[in-house]
């Protein structure tokens, strides 16, 4: 069979050509990458002292494509009043106040409410580092970006900086983050790990290190994990796993064994212990974090 290429017919009128060009322009525009929407999620329970600063750091962002989700665990203090007050200034704020079964149950509620392209957890007491932090991250997003990650500044209750996580701990941010990098422990602080929502599973609610497992599961699916090269969050030192350290170690071991196997997990823990001992010697006489 012979295929004959048909010569396109000339435009009959100027209106025909104009309509054709408008259609082409619409098609070209629709295929362009639209600005990503970031769903920032804050969970809080009786956090009246810390919540305002966290919400203010979100309010001050220069990037417009932000959905803010706040999950309150039926607080008995003024937390809900604070949320209501910020809601008058933040049209894209969505919030819920109800009893929950713990931190990760509350975080799951936030995930289920989120509608943005990326999810970013910023717990009560933590701040976005600067007003242009989200804008800087958004500028790095491509169609393949699954994770954005960066540095974390550790601060005390007076908001005084103690140093970045890379400066104070044994962990260093890699140029290209991969899931097996987590064999050495929680490499990126959760508040500086932003995931594409379509890759983000719900958290296990029975493990203190569920955020560690969550990051690994996401990285296994991510096509491109981007080091932003900036400080993304100010992290208030402390936290649930710090307060229940022994249980968190057992929970972390279980997660590592699941993802990496028993022998690699045992060898990794040997290295972690040696690394920690060396780090303690180098920081002797310096403040704890």
C-alpha positions as CSV (number, residue, x, y, z in Angstrom):
1,X,0.0,0.0,0.0
2,X,1.3,3.4,-0.9
3,X,1.0,6.2,1.7
4,X,0.5,9.6,0.3
5,X,1.4,12.6,2.4
6,X,-1.3,15.3,2.1
7,X,-0.3,18.9,1.7
8,X,-1.8,21.0,4.4
9,X,-4.5,23.3,3.2
10,X,-3.8,27.0,3.4
11,X,-5.7,29.1,5.9
12,X,-8.8,30.5,4.3
13,X,-8.9,33.6,6.5
14,X,-6.8,35.5,9.0
15,X,-9.3,34.3,11.7
16,X,-8.4,30.6,10.8
17,X,-4.7,31.3,11.3
18,X,-5.3,33.2,14.5
19,X,-7.4,30.4,15.9
20,X,-4.7,27.8,14.9
21,X,-2.0,29.8,16.6
22,X,-4.1,30.2,19.8
23,X,-4.6,26.4,19.9
24,X,-0.8,25.8,19.6
25,X,-0.1,28.3,22.3
26,X,-2.6,26.6,24.7
27,X,-1.0,23.2,24.0
28,X,2.5,24.5,24.6
29,X,1.4,26.2,27.8
30,X,-0.4,23.1,29.1
31,X,2.8,21.0,28.8
32,X,4.9,23.5,30.8
33,X,5.7,22.6,34.4
34,X,3.4,24.6,36.6
35,X,4.8,26.0,39.9
36,X,4.8,23.3,42.5
37,X,2.5,23.5,45.5
38,X,4.0,22.8,48.9
39,X,1.8,21.4,51.7
40,X,3.5,22.4,54.9
41,X,2.2,20.3,57.8
42,X,2.5,21.2,61.5
43,X,1.3,18.9,64.3
44,X,0.8,20.3,67.8
45,X,-0.5,19.4,71.2
46,X,-0.6,22.0,74.0
47,X,2.0,24.1,72.1
48,X,0.9,27.6,72.9
49,X,4.4,28.7,73.7
50,X,6.0,27.4,70.5
51,X,3.3,27.3,67.9
52,X,3.2,31.0,67.1
53,X,6.8,31.1,65.9
54,X,6.3,28.1,63.7
55,X,3.2,29.5,62.1
56,X,4.8,32.9,61.7
57,X,7.8,31.4,59.8
58,X,5.3,29.9,57.3
59,X,3.2,33.2,57.1
60,X,6.4,35.1,56.2
61,X,7.3,32.9,53.1
62,X,7.6,34.9,49.9
63,X,6.5,31.9,47.7
64,X,2.8,32.0,47.0
65,X,2.0,28.3,46.2
66,X,1.8,27.1,49.8
67,X,-1.0,25.1,51.5
68,X,-0.6,25.1,55.3
69,X,-2.1,22.2,57.2
70,X,-2.2,22.3,61.1
71,X,-3.2,19.2,63.1
72,X,-4.0,19.9,66.7
73,X,-4.4,16.9,69.1
74,X,-7.3,18.4,71.1
75,X,-5.1,20.8,73.0
76,X,-6.2,22.0,76.4
77,X,-4.2,25.3,76.2
78,X,-4.6,28.2,73.8
79,X,-3.2,26.4,70.7
80,X,-6.6,26.3,68.9
81,X,-7.1,30.1,69.6
82,X,-3.6,30.7,68.0
83,X,-4.6,28.6,65.0
84,X,-7.8,30.5,64.6
85,X,-6.0,33.8,64.8
86,X,-3.5,32.8,62.1
87,X,-6.4,31.5,59.9
88,X,-7.6,35.1,59.5
89,X,-4.2,36.0,57.9
90,X,-3.6,32.8,56.0
91,X,-6.3,31.9,53.4
92,X,-4.6,28.7,52.5
93,X,-4.5,27.4,56.1
94,X,-6.5,24.2,56.8
95,X,-6.7,22.8,60.3
96,X,-8.2,20.1,62.4
97,X,-8.4,19.7,66.2
98,X,-9.3,16.2,67.5
99,X,-7.8,13.6,69.8
100,X,-5.2,11.3,68.2
101,X,-3.2,8.2,69.0
102,X,0.2,9.9,69.1
103,X,2.6,11.9,67.0
104,X,2.6,9.7,63.9
105,X,-1.1,9.3,63.9
106,X,-1.4,13.1,63.8
107,X,1.2,13.3,61.0
108,X,-0.9,10.8,59.0
109,X,-3.9,13.0,59.4
110,X,-1.9,15.8,57.9
111,X,-0.8,13.7,55.0
112,X,-4.4,12.7,54.3
113,X,-5.5,16.4,54.3
114,X,-2.6,17.6,52.1
115,X,-3.3,18.3,48.4
116,X,0.0,19.8,47.3
117,X,2.7,18.4,45.1
118,X,5.2,18.2,47.9
119,X,4.8,17.6,51.7
120,X,6.9,19.3,54.3
121,X,6.6,18.5,58.0
122,X,7.4,21.4,60.3
123,X,6.5,20.5,63.9
124,X,5.6,23.0,66.6
125,X,8.8,24.6,67.7
126,X,10.6,24.3,64.4
127,X,10.8,27.2,61.9
128,X,11.4,27.6,58.2
129,X,14.9,29.1,58.2
130,X,14.3,32.2,56.1
131,X,11.4,33.9,54.2
132,X,12.7,32.7,50.9
133,X,13.3,29.1,51.9
134,X,10.3,27.6,50.1
135,X,11.0,29.8,47.0
136,X,14.6,28.6,46.8
137,X,13.4,25.0,47.0
138,X,10.6,25.5,44.4
139,X,13.2,26.9,41.9
140,X,15.0,23.5,41.9
141,X,12.0,21.3,41.2
142,X,11.8,19.4,37.9
143,X,9.3,16.8,36.7
144,X,11.6,14.0,38.1
145,X,12.2,15.6,41.5
146,X,11.0,13.2,44.2
147,X,12.9,14.6,47.2
148,X,14.3,18.0,48.2
149,X,16.7,18.0,51.1
150,X,19.1,20.3,52.8
151,X,20.9,21.5,56.0
152,X,19.3,22.0,59.4
153,X,20.2,24.6,62.0
154,X,19.9,23.4,65.6
155,X,18.6,26.0,68.0
156,X,17.9,26.0,71.7
157,X,14.7,27.2,73.5
158,X,15.9,30.8,73.3
159,X,16.3,30.3,69.5
160,X,20.0,30.7,69.8
161,X,21.8,28.7,67.1
162,X,24.1,25.8,68.2
163,X,25.3,25.0,64.7
164,X,24.1,23.0,61.7
165,X,23.6,19.3,61.9
166,X,26.6,18.6,59.7
167,X,28.8,20.7,62.1
168,X,27.5,19.2,65.3
169,X,26.9,15.5,64.4
170,X,28.6,12.7,62.7
171,X,26.4,13.0,59.7
172,X,27.2,14.9,56.5
173,X,24.8,15.6,53.7
174,X,25.7,13.8,50.5
175,X,25.7,15.5,47.1
176,X,23.2,12.9,45.9
177,X,21.0,11.3,48.6
178,X,20.1,7.6,48.1
179,X,18.1,5.2,50.3
180,X,21.1,3.0,51.2
181,X,22.8,6.1,52.6
182,X,20.5,5.6,55.6
183,X,22.3,2.5,56.7
184,X,24.3,4.8,58.8
185,X,21.3,6.3,60.5
186,X,18.9,9.2,60.0
187,X,21.0,11.2,57.6
188,X,18.7,14.2,57.0
189,X,16.7,15.8,59.7
190,X,13.0,15.2,59.0
191,X,12.2,18.9,58.8
192,X,14.7,19.3,56.0
193,X,13.4,16.4,54.0
194,X,10.6,17.4,51.5
195,X,8.9,14.6,49.6
196,X,6.7,14.5,46.5
197,X,3.3,13.7,48.0
198,X,2.6,10.9,45.5
199,X,5.6,9.0,46.9
200,X,4.8,9.6,50.6
201,X,3.2,6.6,52.4
202,X,1.5,6.8,55.8
203,X,3.7,6.5,58.9
204,X,3.8,3.4,61.0
205,X,2.3,4.5,64.3
206,X,4.0,1.9,66.6
207,X,7.6,2.9,66.0
208,X,9.4,5.9,67.5
209,X,11.7,6.0,64.4
210,X,8.8,5.9,61.9
211,X,10.2,9.0,60.2
212,X,13.4,7.1,59.5
213,X,11.4,4.3,57.8
214,X,9.3,6.9,55.9
215,X,12.3,8.6,54.4
216,X,13.8,5.3,53.2
217,X,10.6,4.2,51.6
218,X,10.3,7.5,49.7
219,X,14.0,7.5,48.6
220,X,13.5,4.0,47.1
221,X,10.9,5.5,44.8
222,X,12.5,8.9,44.1
223,X,13.8,9.4,40.5
224,X,15.8,12.5,41.6
225,X,16.7,13.6,45.1
226,X,18.0,17.2,45.0
227,X,20.4,18.8,47.5
228,X,19.1,22.3,47.9
229,X,22.4,23.6,49.2
230,X,20.6,25.8,51.8
231,X,19.6,25.6,55.5
232,X,15.9,24.7,55.2
233,X,14.8,24.5,58.8
234,X,15.6,25.6,62.3
235,X,15.2,22.5,64.5
236,X,14.4,22.9,68.2
237,X,16.7,20.5,70.0
238,X,15.0,17.6,71.9
239,X,12.1,15.7,70.4
240,X,10.2,12.5,71.2
241,X,12.9,10.0,70.3
242,X,15.5,12.0,72.3
243,X,13.3,11.7,75.4
244,X,12.8,7.9,74.9
245,X,16.3,7.1,73.6
246,X,16.6,3.4,74.4
247,X,13.3,2.6,72.8
248,X,14.2,4.6,69.7
249,X,17.4,2.6,69.3
250,X,15.5,-0.7,69.4
251,X,12.9,0.7,66.9
252,X,15.7,1.9,64.6
253,X,17.4,-1.5,64.6
254,X,14.1,-3.1,63.6
255,X,13.7,-0.7,60.6
256,X,17.3,-1.2,59.5
257,X,17.0,-4.9,59.6
258,X,13.8,-4.8,57.5
259,X,15.4,-2.6,54.8
260,X,19.0,-3.7,54.8
261,X,19.1,-7.2,56.3
262,X,20.5,-8.5,59.6
263,X,24.2,-8.7,58.9
264,X,24.5,-5.2,57.3
265,X,22.5,-3.8,60.2
266,X,24.9,-5.4,62.8
267,X,28.0,-4.2,60.9
268,X,26.4,-0.7,60.6
269,X,25.7,-0.5,64.3
270,X,29.3,-1.4,65.0
271,X,30.4,1.4,62.8
272,X,27.8,3.8,64.4
273,X,29.1,3.0,67.9
274,X,32.8,3.6,66.9
275,X,31.8,6.8,65.0
276,X,29.9,8.1,68.1
277,X,32.8,7.4,70.4
278,X,35.1,9.3,68.1
279,X,32.6,12.2,67.9
280,X,32.3,12.3,71.6
281,X,36.0,12.7,72.0
282,X,36.2,15.5,69.5
283,X,33.3,17.4,71.2
284,X,34.7,16.9,74.7
285,X,34.1,20.1,76.7
286,X,31.6,21.5,74.2
287,X,27.9,21.9,74.7
288,X,25.4,19.0,74.2
289,X,22.7,19.1,71.6
